[in-house]
Structures are given as structure tokens and as C-alpha cells.
Amino acid sequence: MQCSLVKKNWLEIGISSGLVLIMIVLILGAQMALPAELRSSGIALIVLLFIVAMGLVGLKLVDMQ
């Protein structure tokens, strides 16, 4: 039981870190690629997608128990 819990914790940390890294890369890409008037909308959309992705990952991890 303990091994499974530790494995799940590392999986959660890895997935969360990966999603944060992807979000940072997307935000930097939006800053560089989008015109000034679209940057805030692009960043808001990226953050919204990040929140949804983290929620879906969280639901999947809860189902793994």
C-alpha cells in the first residue's frame, strides 16, 4: 500500500510539473508571437486551459485509488 501511495505522489508531482512547464512555454510563446492587443486574451486562454487540464488530471488521479 505504501509503495502505491509513493508512486502516485511522484506521478502527481511529475504531471503537475510538466503541465506547469508547458504553461510557461505557451505563455512565453504568446508574449513573443501575438500582437500586443491579443496578448492578454491569449494568456487568459492559456491559463484557463491549464486550470481545466489540472482538474482533469486531478480527477484521473483520484480515480486511480
Residue pairs with C-beta under 8 A, 6 or more apart in sequence:
8 61
8 64
8 65
11 61
12 61
15 57
15 61
16 54
16 57
19 50
19 53
19 54
19 57
20 50
22 50
23 46
23 47
23 50
26 46
27 43
27 46
30 39
30 42
30 43
30 46
31 39
31 43
34 42
